[in-house]
Amino acid sequence: MSDENQDAGLLPDTETQARLLAPGLALAGCVQAYLWRDTTRARRLSPAQRGSWFPATTFCGMSWSLQGEGWEVNERGELQPLAGRSLLVGPRSRPVLYRSGPEGGQAFFVALNSDALLALTGLDIAPLLDRCLDMDALLGPDWQALNQRMLACREAAQCQQVLEDFLRPRWRAHCAAQGLSFPYRDWAQNIALRVAASEGGRSLRQMERRFKRWTGRSQRELRQMQRSEAAFQKMRQAVAQGQLVWSELALDAGYADQAHLCREVKRVTGFSPEELRRRILGEEAFWAYRIWV
């Protein structure tokens, strides 16, 4: 992993914006959340402060760069150009770092359940694992028209409205066809039940292949990711209450012991639990962690 200079990455005095927006109820089971990032008013940000760290995740995503340039930072610290301004992002098996240009930028992100992306686009999820692709090249004319409308937006609420107006009728039609009339209480469990129902009389291996086609991950991997996210949330609560004890948090989050927690957090985020806690609290590039948990 690239190890950014700690001092250069501290929270800036200048204005940056990061917001988490909840989807409308009509998109329950489809959209997890929206993220808005705006650094156009923030000047003199260091390269580290212009970074955006994201953990490994079961979710798929779409993003639109409304203003500014962006790159993915590889493990050697090299900048790799993004595929376009409208991107489709598959599930991630490892953490990833992006960086915006010195002029600042605006970007809107949506986190989607992977089976919902499959339902909306027809794309198998497994080949999308750890990939970031140009949506215009991957999807049809209706999605390309959506991308143009999204790139013309200039604020988070407008982006959300345009996207939800596009997704709502498509998701409603899918739910009606599948007989889904309620929000998913436990997404991974719901997927497992649907796979089992659709694969009646078939082997466990066939069911596992179907599960991976829908989600890009195995059931075991999904459970690990859910446990990690729960641990992040408990960490923030414990820090706020001044009661953070890593050994107790590990057991409370379902890990065998503190060493188990450390290994899994390092795999998902690239950092030890204590280093991650420090960076979330004090470094600009961890804005997504701060607003998500």
N, C-alpha and C positions, 0 to 999 in steps of 0.2 A: 504494500500500500504506500501511496505517496504520503510522506510525513510533513505536513505543512508547518512552517515556522509558527510556533505557538503565539508569540507576541504579535505577529502580523495578522493573526486570525481573530484577535479579540473583537468583541462587539464594538462597532464604530459609534462615534459621536453624531455622525450625520444620519439622515433619515432613511431607513429602509422599511419596507412593508412586507409582512407575511401574514396571510389569513387562511383560516380553515373554514369552509362553508359546508353546511349540511344540505344534502339533497332533499327534494320534495318527496313526500310519502309515496307518490305514484311510482317512484323509481326504487322502492325498497327491493332488495335482492339483486339490484343491478349496480347502482352507484354507491360506493362507500363514502366518498367525500370529494370535495373540490379543494384545491390549494391555489392560492394567488400569491405571486411574488413580484414586487416592484422595487427596483433599485435605481430608477431614473432620477430621483431627487437626491440620491446619495452620491456625493463626490469624494474623490480621493480614497476610494476603497482599495485596499491591498489585494493582490491576487488571491490570498487565502480568504479574505472577507467576501470575495466574489464567488466563492465556492458554494456548492449545495450538496451535502452528503445525504444519501438515502440508504436505508438498510436493505438486506435481502427481504423479499416479500412474496407472498402468494398472489397479490393483486396484479392485474394488468393495468396499463395506464394509457392515456392519451395526453399530449401536451401541445400547446400552441405558443410559439414565441412571437408575441405581438410587436415587440421592439427589441433591438439589440442582437448581438451575436452570442453563440454558445458553443461549448465543446465538452466532450467527455474526456476525463483525465484517466489515462490507463495506469496500470500498476507501476510503470516506470516513471510516472509523472509527466508523460507526454500528452499534448493536446490533440485529440482526435476530432475532426469536424463532425457535426451532427448531420444526419441524413437529409434534413429539411427543416422547415419551420412548423410543420404539422407532423407530429410523430406518434407512432404506435409503439408502446413499450410492453414487452412480455414480462412474465414473472421473473424475479431475480433470485438466483441461488447464492449471490454474493453481494456485498455492498458496492455502491457506485458513487463516484464523485463527478459532478459537472461544474463548469466554470463559465460565467458570463464575461462579456467584454468590459473594458474600462469605462465605456460610455454609459453603462447601466442597461437595464432591460426590464421588460414586462413579460410575464409568462403565466399561463393558466393551465392547471393540471387537473385531471380527473382520475381517481382510482376506481377501477371497475372489478367486480367479481369476474373471474376468468370464464366461468360457464356462461355468464351474461354476454361477454365479448363474443364467444363462440355463437351464441344464439343470434346476436345482432349482425354479425359479419359473415358467419359460416367458416371462419378461420379455425383450424386446429390449433390448440394452445401449445402443445408440446414443442413444435418447431420454433415457437417464439421465445422460448426460455433464454434469458440473458441477451436478447436482441432488442435493438432500437431502430425502427424502420420508418421510411417515408410513407405517410398515410396516403398521399396522392397517388403514389405508384402502386400501392397495395390494394386499395379499395375503389369502389365504383364512383360514377358521376354524382350520386346523391351525397356521398361523403365528401367528395371534392368540393361540391357547392357549400357544404357545411363548413369546411375548412376556410373558404374565402370569407364567409360571414364571421367566423370566429376571429380571423386575423384582422378584420375591420373593427373589432370591439376595442374599447379603451378603458374599461373598468370591470371589476370582478362580477358585479351584479349583472351587467349586460352579457358577459360571457356565459354565466350560469343560465340566464333566460334563453339565450339562443340555443345552447346545447340541450337543455331540458325540453324545449319545444320540438327539437329534432328526435330525441330519444324516447319521449313519453309515448307517442302512438305506436312506435315499433316495439317497445317493451310491453305495452298493454296488449298488443296482438299476440306476442309470444306467451304471456301469462295466460291469456284466454285459451290459446291452443293447448297449453300444457295443464290447464286446470289449476293454475297457481293464483290464489286469491288472497294471500296473506304474506306479510314480510317474513323472511327467513330468520328463525331464532338462532340457529347455529348453522352457518353456511357449510362448513366442512361435513357435518353430520348429514345435512340435507342432501348434499351431493352424493354421499355414500349410499343413502337410501334410494335415491333416484337411479344410480348406477345399478344397484342390486335389482331394482324392479325392472329395469330395461334389459338386464342380462339374465333373466330367469332361466334356470336350467343349464347355464354355462359355467365354465371353470372359474376358479378364483383368479387365475392368471389373466383370463379374458376380461374379468371385471376390473382388475388393476390397470390393464391397458386402456379401458374406457375411461376410468377415473383420471389417468394421466392425460388422455386426449382432451378431456374437458377442463383440466386445471393446470396442466404442465408439471404437476408434482405428484408424488405418491401420498397416500393418506398419512403415512408416518411423518413425512416432511411437513405436511400441512399442520399436523398436531404440534410439531416442534416450533413452527413459526408462530402459531397462536400462543403457545406458552411463552415465547420470547416477548411478544407484544404485551402480554399480561404482566410480565416482569418489568418492562419499561414503565408501565402505568403505576405499578406498585412502588417502583423506585421514586418516581416523581412525588407520589403521595407521602412516602416516608421522608423525603428531603424536605417537603413543605412542613411536615410535622416535627422535624428535627429528630427523627427516630430511625435513621437508616443504619441497620445492622445487616451486613451482607449475608451472613449465615442464616439469619432468621428469614430474610426475604427469599433466599433460595428455597427453603423448605416450604414457605407459604405459596410460592409460585409453582410448586410441583416438581422441583429438581431434587435429585438424590442428595446433593450436598453443595457447598459453595463452589467447589472445584468444577462440578457439573455445570453450574450456572455460568462460571467464567468461560468455560470452553464454548458453550453454546452462544453466549453473547458475543464473544470474539468472532465466531464463525459468521454470525448474522450481520454484525456491524463493522468488524475489522478492528475493534478496540476492546480492551478489558472493561468490566463494569465500572470501575472507579474512574478510568480515563474517559469513558463515555459520559459519565455523570458530569465530570469537570468540563468537558467540551460542550455539552448541551447547555450548561449554565453560562458559559463564558465566551463561546466562539460563534461568530456570525454564520459560518457555513453550516451549522447544525440547526438552522431555523426550522426545517421540516420536522425534526424531532420535537422541538419545543411546542409547536402548535398541534402536532398530532397526539402527543401523550399528555 
